[in-house]
Structure formats: C-alpha cells, structure tokens
C-alpha cells in the first residue's frame, strides 16, 4: 500500500494544478447542490419494529390529528386567588379562542371544559393539538401560539407555553464554537514553526469539511437527518482533517530538513504517513458506521454522515495536500536557524541520539514500566467509578435551558399538576365493537388506574405509580385511547417500570375486551429507544472493536499490540463516562460548563462516544506505534524502537490531541445538552487517551514485554497480506544533494 500511495502522492505533486482544480469543482458542485436541493432536519426519535412506534403509526391512521404535535398552556393565578375569578376565566377563554385560530392548530381545549384544574383552583392546563407532527411545524407557528397568551398575562396570570411541540428544533453554531479552530491554528504554528505549513494544514481541513458537511446538508432533503448529525460531522471532520494533514505534512518537513527532494519527499510522506492515515481513517469509519448495528434510523444516519466526512478528510490528505506541497516546493523546509531546523540539526549531530521532550517523557515512563502500568490503570479506574451510576434517557423539555418557554412550562406543570402530566402514556385499544367500545375502554381504565376511594387521589386496585387514567373512544368506535398519567416524571425509573407493567397487563386485558392493546406516546417511544440502545450497546462494541482489532492486526502484524490498544481504549472510555456522570448527573462543576439541569444522559451518548473515541484513539495508536514498529523492523532493539518512535511521532500525537481537544471543548459551549454532553465526553476522553494511555501506558507495556510485543504466529503471518505500512518496498531514501550539485528547482 505504501508504494501505491507514494505513486499517488507524486502524481498529485506533479499534476498539482489539475488536482486543485478538481477539488475546487467538487466544492463548487457541493455548494450548488446545497443551495438548490438542501432540505430540512428531522429530529424524530423513531424505533421501527417496536410496540410503541407501531401503535403510534396506527394511531396516525385512525385519527391523524391525534398523532400531531401537542402543546400545553398552563395558567397560574396569584397567591391566594383562584381561576374562578371572572376576570381570569374570561382571559383564559380569550387565550383558548385565539389559540384555536393559530397557524396549524387543530383544536385548543378549554381547561374549564376538560376539568384540567388543580384541586385548589389556582392552576389550569389548556391542551393544544396541531394538525402536523413537530417536524412539520412551520417557522413562526410556535411563536404565534405564544403570542396568544398576552390576554392572560395582561389579566395578571402567570402563563407558560410548552409541550412536545417545543422539543429540539436545531443546533445553532456560534462564534464561540470556532475558538477551537483558533487554538488549532496556534498549535499548528507552534508545531511547525511555519505559518505556511500551518495555513496549508488548516486549508485542507476546511476544504474537507466544506465538501463533506456541504454534501451531507445537500442530501438532507432525501434522508432523515437530525440537527445533531451535522454538528457531530463537523466536530469529527474538522478534528481528523487537521490531524491527518498534520501527520503527513510533519513527515514531509522532516524529510525536507534532511535534504530530500520535495517531490520525492511528498511521495514518501504520502506513502508512509499516508498509509497510517488510511488505516487510522478506516478505524474511525468502522466505528462510526458501526452505529448502524443499533438499528435506529436517526443514529445510523448520524454515524454514516460523520463517517463520510472522515472519508473526505482522508481523500483530501492523500491528494490535495501533496498538490499544495507541489506549489510550496522547498519553501516548506524548515528555515535555517528555526526551531525545527535546530531540532533536525541536533538529531544529525548526535547520530540520532538527540532526545525530544516526547522521547524524554517516554524514557521516564519506560524506566519502571510495571509501576507505570499499575499507576495509570489505577488512576483511570478511579476516574471510571462514577460510570457505574450512568443513567440514560432521551431528552425532553426538562433538559432545556431555564429561560426557555418549554422549560418554564415543564417546571410549572410539575409543581402544580405533578411531573407525570409532562409525559403521559397512551394505551391504544384497537379492534373494538362500537356497541361495547365505551364499556371496554372504561374497563381498561379501571384496571390501570383503579377505582376512586373516599380519600381524594387514591384508588383501589390499579397499577403502582398511576395518578389517573382517562378513557376516550375514537370517532369510528372501533378504537379507543386510555391516557395514563404517571405520578413520576418522564425520565424517572418508575415511569419505565410502569410501561413494563402496562405491557405485562395487556394480554389479560386483550382477553377481556377482545381487542388489541399497545402502549405508546412520546414517553413510551423514548423509553423504547433507550432500551434498544441499552440492549445494542454490547453487540455494537463487540462488532466495532472486533473489526478494528483485525484491522490493527493487519497493520502491526502483532497479537499483543491490537489487544493492548483495545484494552487501553476501554480504560479511557470508562473514565470519560465517569466524567460525564459526575458533571451531567451529579452536577459537579455544572455551572462551570453551563449545564442547564442535571439528570439522565442522552440515551445514544454511550454509542456515539464509543464510536468516535475508539476511532480517534486508534488514530493515536497508529500514528505512534507505527513509527515504533518502523524502527523495530529496520533493526532497532525493542526499547530503543519505542524511544525512537516516540522521538518522531510524539510531537505529532501531542499536537493532534491538543487540536482535537480544543475542537471538542469549544462545542461544550453549545446550549443543546445533547451536543454538550457528547462534546464534553469526547474532550475528556481525548485528553486521557492521548496523554495517559497512548503516551504513557502504551510505551510502558511495549517496554515491559519487549520482543513479545511484535510476535505473530508463523502460520498467521503467512495468511495475513503484507500491507507494507512501514514503506520498506519504497527502498532507502535517496542521499541528499552534496554541496555543488544542482538542487531541484522549487515549484512556482
């Protein structure tokens, strides 16, 4: 592979104008497609094949309006007063009438007609049903609903508007999120000591992001693309785009400093470092594409979208970057007297014994390797302790920022009516006889909610955690709905237990009523999604880690190195889970990171974190250990190979880790709690994996086991294809031109 990529690099170097023009055309085509056919985001969390989703789809067939988005208007009278006051009652009636005429509203139910009042008469709840689902709401429809509440506010009532119609509608990228790019530029300048090299690195990353992300958004009209997917693709694409170019360009400048011809250097850098980039990119793609194993459409699209941006980043690094090297020519070589030039001169003057800071750190870590291994494993284990308390749920309005109307309505409903009204469950009874439909629906409601007792709010019989159950027969008489309001909130474990209890009770009720029963509603769908993700986590991890270990087996031709890489990843991901739990569930430093509320973490955070962090961890593994293996294959002793590999690769790995950390950390400033939690977990995971696992634990393990690290059974060695990651087939590099000999003319 190294020979093939070297030829590709030389070809791109020579045909630099053509290659650059082709990428410009691709970018222009993507922009044109984005402008002409770009679609909208779809933030539905669907789960094909589940009971709740099937019932929801059936409900849309039976009564489309009943499956539309719902909103709630909650009214609260001043302390010591009730809504029976004629002024307040008239104001509420005016609001309900105006809400009925608001855009896309099917019906608005007066709270006095539905008896949606608290026992003390201080609070009331008006239900608003839209004709379309949340993703079908037009811009301004929700704003128009909020405008209808002015009459109640003018009358002195506290009013809040919320409901599932006000869920996540998009992730907005602001200036703060690009602080990571500024930090990346600073790291690149310090790493290269050259504005030209840093600018070239950043330019290729931006081109990759523009093509990958632009293409993704252009196809949003044909696929169900959530608003979180482009943000994830942007984070990943920007980080790996900078890192891959950094790895190849750093190798190129090192070779230029040693006197190699620019064209030959571009080819060799693409062949050797480019091979590592290809396999590093493949591990990321495998990890992200592995999200399709979970079987959730929105998660599959999210993973494939991010994987596509990684593929584009690899292609840019292998083609556009060598072309830009051709335009730069000798100008990319470290200038005489620069820090980079002095470093190369020191290496040459000491016969390769010059130690960089990374090599000195590696020497310290490998001086007592067993102690280093024990200390790092223990430290990561302690950080991972909170991970045992990880709780998962899909986001609802309780996770919104405190100053948003949906969060204010959620809190007000919880205080006045109880938290269960924010996440009611729906039991669909289908296949009823119209003559007995009302009786059957009432029978189900009594079985679920029980019968009232003389003590208000208490029932005889019924299921635990049920506040009340209200039956309603649909117009055609063949189906009915029983709205079940839990006593607990949508994200509480008791509500999940109630869903399980309802489903356990369903066969008995089906036998009694002769109809089909199914539990559905947004809360039930969210619980089913979380359960599906929980069940799929282990198979997903096995598939992703297994495929990546096989890939690393091909790269390093070793049994221990891939296994050690996977084990180190498990430590770093467990520690990052622990950090997420501490901040987002326990509230440690929540104010510092702008966490609006603590509680369960978004359900798909673990699989996203595992996929992305595993791919990036393998990036560092390939970058670092491939140089160590290269030194070992070329004859160095095991420990000397570890130190020499660290000398060449540690600076690049440190720079790559700092860049990725800064990119992910900048996204922690986003208000959306989904992206915030994922970005925080990735930022912590990057720091731990790069500096604790790859830069400390990995060299210690390799030094501890010695030659056994590179052992591979002979029979397996014969079976595995030789990918020539080290570039041995490229032959020895040509000797630099001696004094007095003509040098290659720099490209203009």
C-alpha positions in Angstrom: 0.0 0.0 0.0 2.9 2.4 0.8 4.1 2.1 -2.8 0.6 2.8 -4.2 0.1 5.8 -2.1 3.6 7.1 -2.8 2.8 7.0 -6.5 -0.5 8.8 -5.8 1.4 11.5 -3.8 4.0 12.0 -6.6 1.2 12.1 -9.2 -0.7 14.7 -7.2 2.5 16.7 -6.7 3.2 16.8 -10.5 -0.4 17.4 -11.5 -1.0 19.9 -8.8 -2.9 22.4 -10.9 -5.3 19.7 -12.2 -5.8 18.2 -8.7 -6.5 21.5 -7.1 -8.9 22.5 -9.9 -10.8 19.2 -9.5 -11.2 19.8 -5.8 -12.4 23.4 -6.5 -15.0 21.9 -8.9 -16.2 19.4 -6.3 -16.5 22.1 -3.8 -18.5 24.3 -6.2 -20.8 21.4 -7.1 -21.5 20.7 -3.4 -22.3 24.3 -2.8 -24.6 24.4 -5.8 -26.4 21.3 -4.6 -26.7 22.7 -1.1 -28.3 25.9 -2.4 -30.7 24.2 -4.8 -31.8 20.9 -3.2 -30.9 21.2 0.5 -33.7 20.0 2.8 -34.6 20.3 6.4 -33.7 18.5 9.6 -35.8 15.7 11.1 -35.4 15.3 14.9 -37.8 12.4 15.4 -36.5 9.6 17.5 -38.2 6.7 15.7 -37.7 3.0 16.5 -39.0 0.7 13.7 -40.5 -2.6 14.9 -41.2 -1.5 18.4 -44.7 -1.7 20.0 -44.8 2.0 20.8 -43.8 3.0 17.2 -46.2 0.6 15.6 -49.1 1.8 17.8 -48.2 5.4 17.1 -48.2 4.7 13.3 -51.6 3.0 13.7 -53.0 6.0 15.7 -52.0 8.3 12.8 -54.1 6.1 10.5 -57.1 6.1 12.8 -57.0 9.8 13.7 -54.2 11.8 12.1 -54.9 14.8 14.3 -54.4 12.8 17.5 -50.8 11.9 16.3 -49.9 15.6 15.7 -47.7 17.6 17.9 -49.1 18.7 21.2 -48.6 21.9 23.2 -49.7 23.0 26.6 -50.7 26.3 28.0 -50.5 26.4 31.8 -52.2 29.3 33.8 -51.4 30.1 37.4 -53.4 32.6 39.5 -51.6 34.9 42.0 -51.1 33.5 45.5 -54.4 33.4 47.5 -56.7 33.7 44.4 -58.3 31.2 42.1 -59.1 31.0 38.4 -62.8 31.1 39.2 -62.4 34.9 39.3 -64.5 36.2 36.3 -61.5 38.3 35.1 -59.2 35.3 34.9 -61.8 32.9 33.4 -62.6 35.4 30.7 -58.9 35.9 29.9 -58.3 32.2 29.7 -61.3 31.8 27.3 -59.9 34.6 25.2 -56.5 32.8 25.0 -58.1 29.4 24.1 -60.1 31.1 21.4 -57.1 32.8 19.9 -55.0 29.6 20.2 -57.7 27.7 18.2 -57.1 30.2 15.3 -53.3 30.0 15.5 -51.5 28.5 12.4 -51.7 24.7 12.0 -53.7 24.3 15.2 -56.4 21.6 15.0 -58.0 22.2 18.4 -57.4 24.0 21.6 -59.3 22.6 24.6 -60.6 25.0 27.3 -59.4 23.8 30.8 -62.8 24.6 32.3 -64.5 22.3 29.8 -62.0 19.4 30.3 -61.8 20.0 34.1 -58.0 20.4 33.8 -57.8 22.3 37.0 -55.9 21.8 40.3 -58.0 21.0 43.4 -57.3 24.4 44.8 -58.4 26.1 41.6 -55.2 28.0 41.2 -53.8 26.4 38.1 -55.3 25.3 34.8 -54.0 23.5 31.7 -55.2 24.1 28.2 -54.3 21.4 25.6 -53.4 22.4 22.1 -53.3 19.8 19.3 -51.6 20.6 16.0 -52.5 19.1 12.6 -48.9 18.0 11.9 -46.1 16.5 13.8 -43.3 18.6 15.3 -41.0 18.4 12.3 -43.9 19.6 10.1 -44.5 22.8 12.0 -43.8 25.9 10.0 -41.5 28.6 11.2 -43.4 31.0 13.3 -46.3 28.6 14.3 -45.0 28.2 17.9 -44.2 31.9 18.2 -47.8 32.6 17.1 -49.1 30.3 19.9 -47.0 32.2 22.5 -48.5 35.5 21.3 -52.0 34.3 22.1 -51.2 34.3 25.8 -51.0 38.1 26.1 -54.6 38.5 27.3 -53.9 36.2 30.3 -50.7 38.0 31.1 -52.4 41.3 31.0 -55.0 40.0 33.4 -52.3 39.2 35.9 -51.9 35.5 35.4 -48.6 33.6 35.2 -48.6 31.8 31.8 -46.2 29.4 30.3 -46.3 27.5 26.9 -44.7 24.1 26.4 -45.3 20.5 25.4 -43.6 18.2 22.9 -44.1 20.6 20.1 -41.3 22.7 21.7 -38.7 20.0 21.6 -35.2 20.2 20.0 -35.5 22.1 16.7 -31.9 22.5 15.8 -28.4 23.1 17.0 -27.0 26.5 16.3 -23.3 27.0 15.8 -22.0 30.3 17.0 -18.7 32.2 17.1 -17.7 30.5 20.3 -17.6 27.1 18.7 -14.8 28.3 16.4 -12.5 29.1 19.3 -11.3 25.5 18.8 -10.2 26.4 15.3 -8.2 29.4 16.6 -6.5 27.1 19.2 -5.8 24.6 16.4 -4.1 27.3 14.4 -1.9 28.3 17.3 -0.9 24.6 17.9 -0.1 24.1 14.3 2.1 27.2 14.2 3.9 26.1 17.3 4.3 22.6 16.0 5.6 23.5 12.5 7.2 26.8 13.3 5.8 28.0 10.0 2.8 30.0 9.0 2.8 28.5 5.5 2.7 24.9 6.8 0.1 25.7 9.4 -2.1 27.5 6.9 -1.8 24.6 4.4 -2.8 22.2 7.1 -5.8 24.2 8.1 -6.8 24.9 4.4 -7.0 21.2 3.6 -9.1 20.6 6.7 -11.5 23.4 5.8 -11.9 22.0 2.2 -12.6 18.6 3.6 -15.2 19.9 6.0 -16.8 22.1 3.3 -17.1 19.2 0.9 -18.2 16.6 3.5 -20.6 18.7 5.5 -21.9 20.6 2.5 -22.7 17.3 0.7 -24.4 16.0 3.9 -26.6 19.0 4.1 -27.4 18.9 0.4 -28.8 15.4 0.9 -30.9 16.3 3.9 -33.9 16.5 1.7 -33.6 12.8 0.8 -32.7 11.3 4.2 -33.9 11.7 7.8 -31.1 13.9 9.1 -31.3 15.1 12.7 -30.0 18.5 13.6 -27.3 16.9 15.8 -25.8 14.9 12.9 -24.2 17.9 11.1 -22.7 19.1 14.4 -21.2 15.7 15.1 -19.9 15.5 11.5 -18.4 19.0 11.9 -16.6 18.1 15.1 -15.2 14.9 13.7 -14.4 16.1 10.3 -12.6 19.2 11.5 -10.6 17.3 14.1 -9.4 14.4 11.8 -9.0 16.7 8.8 -6.4 18.7 10.7 -4.8 15.7 12.2 -4.3 13.7 9.0 -2.8 16.6 7.2 -0.6 17.3 10.2 0.8 13.7 10.2 1.7 13.7 6.5 3.0 17.3 6.4 5.1 16.8 9.5 6.8 13.8 7.9 7.3 15.8 4.7 9.0 18.7 6.5 11.3 16.3 8.4 12.4 14.8 5.2 12.9 18.2 3.6 15.1 19.2 6.6 17.2 16.1 5.9 17.8 17.4 2.3 15.4 15.2 0.4 14.0 16.5 -2.9 10.5 18.0 -2.4 8.8 15.7 -5.0 10.4 12.6 -3.6 9.6 13.7 -0.1 5.9 14.3 -0.9 5.7 10.8 -2.4 7.4 9.2 0.5 5.4 11.1 3.1 2.2 10.1 1.4 3.3 6.5 1.1 4.4 6.1 4.8 2.5 8.6 6.9 -0.3 8.4 4.4 -0.7 4.6 4.9 -1.0 5.3 8.6 -3.7 7.9 7.8 -5.6 5.4 5.7 -5.7 2.9 8.4 -6.4 5.4 11.1 -9.3 6.7 9.0 -10.6 3.2 8.4 -10.8 2.6 12.2 -12.8 5.8 12.6 -15.1 4.9 9.7 -15.6 1.4 11.0 -16.5 2.8 14.5 -18.9 5.4 13.1 -20.5 3.1 10.5 -20.9 0.5 13.3 -23.7 2.7 14.7 -26.0 1.1 12.2 -25.8 -2.1 14.3 -28.1 -0.5 16.8 -30.9 -0.4 14.3 -32.2 3.1 14.9 -32.5 5.1 11.7 -31.5 8.5 13.1 -28.4 7.0 14.7 -27.5 5.2 11.6 -27.7 8.3 9.5 -25.7 10.2 12.2 -22.9 7.7 12.1 -22.7 7.3 8.3 -22.8 11.1 7.9 -19.8 11.5 10.2 -18.0 8.6 8.6 -18.5 10.3 5.2 -16.7 13.4 6.4 -13.8 11.2 7.6 -13.5 9.6 4.2 -13.4 13.0 2.5 -10.7 14.1 5.0 -8.6 11.1 4.1 -9.0 11.8 0.3 -8.1 15.4 0.8 -5.0 14.5 2.8 -3.8 12.0 0.1 -4.5 14.2 -3.0 -5.0 17.9 -2.3 -2.2 18.1 0.3 0.5 16.7 -2.0 -0.7 19.1 -4.7 -0.3 22.0 -2.3 3.2 20.6 -1.4 4.0 20.9 -5.1 3.0 24.6 -5.1 5.1 25.2 -2.0 8.2 23.3 -3.1 11.3 24.0 -0.9 9.5 26.7 1.0 8.1 24.1 3.3 11.6 23.1 4.5 12.4 24.5 8.0 14.3 27.8 7.6 17.9 27.8 8.8 18.1 28.8 12.4 14.4 28.0 13.1 13.4 25.7 16.0 12.5 22.9 13.6 15.8 23.2 11.8 17.8 23.2 15.0 16.0 20.1 16.1 16.9 18.3 12.9 20.5 19.5 13.2 20.7 18.2 16.7 19.5 14.8 15.6 22.0 14.7 12.9 24.9 16.0 15.0 24.2 13.4 17.8 23.8 10.5 15.4 20.1 10.2 16.2 20.6 10.2 20.0 19.1 13.7 20.5 16.0 13.4 22.7 12.9 15.4 22.2 10.6 16.2 25.1 8.3 13.4 23.9 11.2 10.9 23.9 12.3 12.1 27.4 8.8 11.5 28.7 8.7 8.1 27.1 12.0 7.2 28.7 10.6 8.2 32.1 7.5 6.1 31.5 9.5 3.1 30.5 12.2 3.3 33.2 10.0 1.3 35.6 7.3 0.0 33.2 5.4 -2.2 35.6 5.0 0.7 38.1 3.8 3.0 35.2 1.3 0.4 34.1 -0.1 -0.1 37.6 -0.3 3.6 38.3 -2.1 4.5 35.0 -4.6 1.7 35.3 -5.4 2.6 38.9 -5.8 6.2 38.1 -8.1 5.6 35.1 -10.0 3.1 37.2 -10.7 5.7 39.9 -11.9 8.2 37.3 -14.2 5.5 35.9 -16.0 4.8 39.3 -18.9 7.2 38.6 -19.6 5.4 35.3 -21.4 2.7 37.3 -24.2 5.2 38.1 -24.8 6.1 34.4 -28.5 6.7 33.7 -29.8 7.1 30.2 -32.9 8.7 28.7 -34.0 10.7 25.7 -34.1 14.5 26.1 -37.4 16.2 27.0 -38.3 19.8 28.0 -36.8 19.2 31.4 -33.3 19.4 29.8 -34.0 22.7 28.1 -32.4 25.9 29.2 -34.1 27.5 32.2 -35.0 30.7 30.3 -36.9 28.8 27.5 -40.7 28.8 27.5 -40.9 25.0 27.3 -38.7 24.6 30.4 -40.8 27.1 32.3 -44.0 25.3 31.3 -42.5 22.0 32.3 -41.5 23.2 35.7 -44.8 24.9 36.3 -46.8 21.8 35.3 -44.6 19.6 37.6 -45.2 22.0 40.5 -49.0 22.4 40.1 -50.2 19.1 38.4 -47.4 16.7 39.1 -44.5 15.6 36.9 -46.4 12.8 35.3 -48.5 15.2 33.2 -45.4 16.2 31.3 -45.1 12.7 30.0 -48.4 10.9 29.8 -48.6 7.4 28.4 -51.2 6.3 25.9 -52.8 2.8 25.7 -54.3 2.2 22.2 -57.2 -0.3 22.2 -57.8 -1.3 18.6 -60.4 -3.7 17.1 -63.3 -2.9 19.4 -67.0 -3.5 18.8 -68.6 0.0 18.5 -71.5 -1.2 20.6 -69.3 -2.0 23.6 -66.3 0.3 22.9 -67.1 2.7 25.8 -67.5 -0.1 28.3 -64.3 -1.8 27.2 -62.3 1.5 27.4 -63.6 2.1 30.9 -62.7 -1.5 31.9 -59.1 -0.9 30.8 -59.0 2.5 32.6 -60.2 0.9 35.8 -57.7 -1.9 35.5 -54.9 0.6 35.0 -55.9 3.4 37.3 -58.2 1.7 39.8 -61.5 2.9 41.1 -61.8 6.1 43.2 -62.0 5.8 47.0 -63.4 8.3 49.5 -59.9 9.6 50.0 -59.1 12.0 47.2 -56.4 11.0 44.8 -56.4 7.3 46.0 -57.5 4.2 44.1 -58.4 0.7 44.9 -56.6 -1.7 42.5 -54.8 -0.3 39.5 -51.1 -0.2 38.8 -48.5 1.4 41.0 -47.3 4.9 40.0 -50.5 5.8 38.2 -52.0 9.1 39.1 -55.1 8.6 37.0 -56.3 7.0 33.7 -58.8 8.7 31.3 -60.6 6.7 28.5 -61.7 8.2 25.2 -63.4 6.4 22.3 -62.3 7.5 18.8 -65.0 8.7 16.4 -65.3 5.5 14.4 -66.0 3.4 17.5 -63.5 0.7 16.7 -60.6 2.1 18.7 -60.1 3.9 22.0 -57.4 5.7 23.9 -56.7 5.5 27.6 -54.4 8.3 28.7 -52.4 7.2 31.7 -50.7 9.9 33.7 -47.9 8.6 35.9 -47.1 10.1 39.3 -43.4 10.2 38.3 -41.7 12.2 35.6 -40.9 11.0 32.1 -37.2 10.3 32.8 -37.7 8.6 36.1 -37.2 4.8 36.5 -40.7 4.4 38.0 -42.2 5.5 34.6 -40.2 2.9 32.8 -41.4 0.3 35.3 -45.0 1.5 34.6 -44.6 0.9 30.9 -43.4 -2.6 31.6 -46.3 -3.2 33.9 -48.8 -2.0 31.4 -47.4 -4.4 28.8 -47.5 -7.2 31.2 -51.1 -6.5 31.9 -52.0 -6.2 28.2 -52.6 -9.9 27.4 -55.1 -10.2 30.3 -57.0 -7.1 29.1 -56.9 -8.2 25.5 -58.6 -11.5 26.6 -61.3 -9.5 28.5 -62.0 -6.9 25.7 -61.3 -8.9 22.6 -59.2 -6.1 21.2 -55.5 -5.4 20.7 -53.7 -3.2 23.3 -50.4 -1.4 22.8 -48.6 1.2 24.9 -47.4 4.3 23.0 -47.0 8.0 23.3 -43.8 10.1 23.1 -42.7 8.9 26.6 -43.1 5.3 25.7 -41.2 5.8 22.4 -38.4 7.4 24.3 -38.3 4.5 26.8 -38.2 2.0 23.9 -35.4 3.9 22.2 -33.4 3.9 25.4 -34.0 0.1 25.9 -33.0 -0.6 22.4 -29.8 1.3 22.8 -29.0 -0.4 26.1 -29.6 -3.8 24.5 -27.5 -3.0 21.4 -24.5 -1.5 23.3 -22.6 -4.8 23.9 -23.1 -6.1 20.3 -22.1 -2.8 18.9 -19.0 -2.6 21.0 -18.0 -6.2 20.0 -18.5 -5.6 16.3 -16.7 -2.2 16.2 -13.8 -3.2 18.5 -13.5 -6.7 16.8 -13.3 -5.2 13.3 -10.8 -2.6 14.4 -8.6 -5.1 16.2 -8.5 -7.2 13.0 -7.5 -4.1 11.1 -4.7 -3.3 13.6 -3.6 -6.9 13.3 -3.0 -6.3 9.6 -1.2 -3.0 10.3 1.1 -4.1 13.1 1.4 -7.8 12.4 1.2 -8.4 16.1 -1.2 -10.1 18.6 -0.4 -8.0 21.6 -0.5 -4.5 20.1 -4.1 -4.7 18.9 -5.3 -6.3 22.1 -3.4 -3.7 24.2 -4.8 -0.9 22.0 -8.4 -2.1 22.7 -7.8 -2.6 26.4 -6.4 0.9 26.7 -9.4 2.3 24.9 -11.8 0.6 27.4 -9.9 2.3 30.2 -10.1 5.8 28.6 -13.8 5.4 27.6 -14.8 4.2 31.1 -13.0 7.2 32.6 -14.7 9.6 30.2 -18.1 8.1 31.1 -17.2 8.7 34.7 -16.5 12.4 34.0 -19.9 12.7 32.1 -21.8 11.2 35.0 -20.0 13.5 37.6 -20.9 16.7 35.6 -24.2 15.9 33.9 -25.8 13.7 36.5 -24.2 14.6 39.8 -23.8 18.3 39.0 -20.1 18.6 39.8 -18.9 21.8 38.1 -22.2 22.1 36.3 -22.2 25.9 36.5 -18.7 26.0 35.0 -19.7 24.0 32.0 -23.1 25.7 31.6 -25.1 22.5 32.2 -28.8 23.8 32.4 -30.0 20.9 34.5 -28.7 17.6 35.9 -30.3 14.2 35.2 -30.1 11.2 32.9 -27.7 11.5 30.0 -28.9 11.3 26.4 -29.5 7.7 25.5 -27.3 7.5 22.5 -24.3 9.2 24.1 -22.5 6.0 25.0 -22.6 4.5 21.5 -21.6 7.9 20.0 -18.8 8.3 22.5 -17.6 4.7 22.0 -17.6 5.0 18.2 -15.9 8.4 17.9 -13.4 8.0 20.8 -12.4 4.5 19.6 -11.7 5.7 16.1 -9.7 8.6 17.3 -7.8 6.5 19.9 -6.8 4.2 17.2 -5.6 7.2 15.2 -3.1 7.9 18.0 -2.2 4.2 18.2 -1.5 4.0 14.5 0.5 7.3 14.4 2.6 6.4 17.5 3.1 2.7 17.3 3.6 2.6 13.5 6.8 4.7 14.0 7.9 2.4 16.8 7.3 -0.7 14.6 9.0 1.0 11.7 12.2 1.5 13.8 11.9 -2.2 15.1 11.5 -3.6 11.6 14.6 -1.6 10.5 16.7 -3.3 13.2 16.3 -1.3 16.4 16.1 -3.1 19.8 12.6 -3.2 21.3 13.1 -0.5 23.9 15.2 1.6 21.5 12.5 1.3 18.9 9.9 2.6 21.5 12.1 5.6 22.3 12.9 6.3 18.6 9.3 6.0 17.6 8.3 8.4 20.4 11.0 10.9 19.2 9.5 11.0 15.7 5.8 10.7 16.5 5.1 12.1 20.0 5.2 15.7 18.8 2.6 15.0 16.2 0.4 12.9 18.6 0.5 15.7 21.2 -0.4 18.3 18.6 -3.2 16.2 17.2 -4.6 15.6 20.7 -4.5 19.2 21.6 -6.2 20.2 18.4 -9.0 17.6 18.8 -9.4 18.6 22.5 -9.7 22.2 21.6 -12.3 21.5 18.8 -14.4 19.3 21.0 -14.1 21.6 24.1 -15.3 24.5 22.0 -18.5 22.6 21.3 -19.2 22.3 25.1 -20.3 25.9 24.9 -23.3 24.9 22.8 -26.6 25.3 24.7 -28.0 22.0 23.3 -27.5 19.5 26.1 -27.1 16.6 23.6 -24.1 18.1 21.9 -22.7 19.5 25.1 -22.6 16.0 26.8 -21.1 14.3 23.8 -18.5 17.1 23.2 -17.6 17.1 26.9 -17.1 13.3 27.0 -15.0 13.4 23.8 -12.8 16.2 25.1 -12.1 14.4 28.3 -11.7 11.1 26.5 -9.2 12.6 24.1 -7.0 14.0 26.9 -7.0 10.8 28.8 -6.5 8.5 25.8 -3.7 10.6 24.2 -1.6 11.5 27.2 -2.4 8.8 29.7 -3.0 5.8 27.6 -1.1 6.3 24.3 1.8 8.4 25.5 2.3 6.7 28.9 0.6 3.3 29.2 1.4 2.1 25.7 5.2 2.7 25.8 5.3 1.1 29.2 3.6 -2.0 28.1 5.8 -2.3 25.0 8.9 -1.9 27.1 7.7 -4.4 29.6 7.0 -7.2 27.1 10.0 -6.5 24.8 10.1 -8.5 21.6 6.9 -10.3 22.5 5.1 -7.2 21.6 5.8 -7.8 17.9 5.3 -11.6 18.0 2.9 -13.2 15.4 2.5 -16.9 14.9 4.2 -18.0 11.6 1.0 -19.6 10.3 -0.9 -16.4 10.8 2.0 -14.4 9.4 1.7 -16.4 6.2 -2.1 -15.9 6.0 -2.1 -12.1 6.5 -1.4 -9.9 3.5 1.7 -7.7 3.8 0.4 -4.2 3.6 3.9 -2.6 3.9 2.8 0.1 6.3 6.5 0.9 7.1 7.2 1.6 3.4 10.0 -1.0 3.1 9.2 -1.5 -0.6 9.9 2.1 -1.3 13.6 1.4 -0.8 16.1 3.5 1.0 15.7 7.3 0.6 18.0 8.9 -1.9 21.0 10.7 -0.5 20.7 14.4 -0.2 22.4 16.5 -2.8 26.1 17.2 -2.0 27.5 20.7 -2.0 28.0 22.0 -5.5 25.3 19.7 -7.0 22.2 21.3 -8.6 19.1 21.0 -6.5 15.5 20.7 -7.7 14.0 23.9 -8.8 11.3 25.0 -6.4 7.7 24.8 -7.8 6.3 28.2 -8.7 
